[in-house]
């Protein structure tokens, strides 16, 4: 019997010895036996298995049937049998063969096999003989040791001593918002949530508030207001919970000099030693410091009066009450918003109809506007390595921009620059930190696809972290790498000052990869919201996100009425030109009709973080929650 064969399966409590158990006790027993389950699936299998639906109980034999349905994975049993000489036991020598041939374990396979037997084999007698039963093999295959994600990438493993500009930096936009940009609430949770997701660049939209107390909200809208002081207090509390590496506060500063002084005071008094207030080292730098050198430091990104050299010379002098002023030239078309991030309220239908009958206006003429910017010197002096400098052109930056100056470019302009002069864009981001932000017409806080800007080396590709969807799934998948620390070292070909890389025309010394994914099966997939049972019709889409040439999507067939254990056994092959920039996304959907699918779960990860061999792919919900025990079973191979 199961109890005799596996001592760990012997129920100890009398409540399981009555001969019959109900659904509640079935769930308890599955927990006791460490069998992962989804309640909806167990309820469905329970009802299907029970010979006494009226009493709502099952016998021990019926429980065994439920156990086998949930735990006995046919596809894994087939794999076990192909390496087991007698289809019952896997000797250590055969396990070593499996590890070498299928799991690509090259070094110390003998030691690893011995370790796996000790770790996963539940039957002591089998363990003593240095063998593995199917039960042990199943536990190993379902464990963290067989996840698709490389374990060595779950810690910080990259060189963190390059200048800041050499890294992709996890960045959020309108961090204070938790829904839309017009009437939605502003909330401190936006900051703590982003920081707990590994974000390393937060946006703070600052305006003059009552009683000389600056406030944070989306200007010219009906979004609610929070005080600047409480925002800084939350940042102080959560800044380095997830990552040790520097945090940049991107100030969208609309405050008067008087309230800017208050901001500076809050930054200094609340953040204390965490706030970077001067250069690192005794000599004036010629390049940006590294994330390693800036560990546990908070940097202020804002406009600045004069140069960093002047700030260093003034260090120690009291700047309280001083106001600096500089002239900024703003070039804009008559029809454009001055700031692409300013929200645009939707026009009324009547106005749209009136506009529709008008003739197309001539192209807007560019007019130059001169704007005087007043800055409290106390705040200006806190800007060290992240001075906000208006972007004019790549040529202007080459001739004039200093290493500590960085640009923010709206998505529309950035997209045009990327398509027209991609290599110049890459050369620019190899020298200067560049931040991209969403256009103001995204009233619902929707996101652009960040991949197109990572492709040209933009370090801070700012997204609305509060908005779930494909774009945030790509963001979360990319920044899972390097221990979720929020900093990813850019590929070498994007860091050189003479790089010829162009994502729209990939040539030169790249090492293309052929990726093969055999999608074998699914396990306890999330049941469809449109079905009372587990009868979803699942399919899987496998997508590659990278340079335009690598963008591709392939799809499995549909398995009818089976979310519990669908089998596909389909192989997909992808030729990837720039693997260093490629993300792989598994999207599980329920086919509702030929024209529409319902999202069930997804998983996104960088290609370079994928383990080879037989692996499990965990699934996450739209909101980013782990959907245990739902997973896909795959075989990965690339060369």
PyMOL commands that set and color helices and strands:
alter all, ss='L'
color gray80, all
select helices_A, chain A and resi 2-5+7-9+14-16+23-32+39-49+60-71+74-83+92-101+109-120+124-128+134-141+144-146+151-154+164-166+189-196+210-212+228-238+257-274+308-314+349-357+377-380+394-400+411-420+422-431+451-454+470-478+482-484+492-494+548-550+579-581+607-609
alter helices_A, ss='H'
color red, helices_A
select strands_A, chain A and resi 20-22+57-59+89-91+131-133+167-169+201-207+215-216+226-227+247-253+298-301+323-333+366-376+387-388+405-410+434-437+460-461+487-489+513-523+538-545+552-555+567-576+583-591+597-606+613-620+626-638
alter strands_A, ss='S'
color yellow, strands_A
deselect
rebuild
show_as cartoon
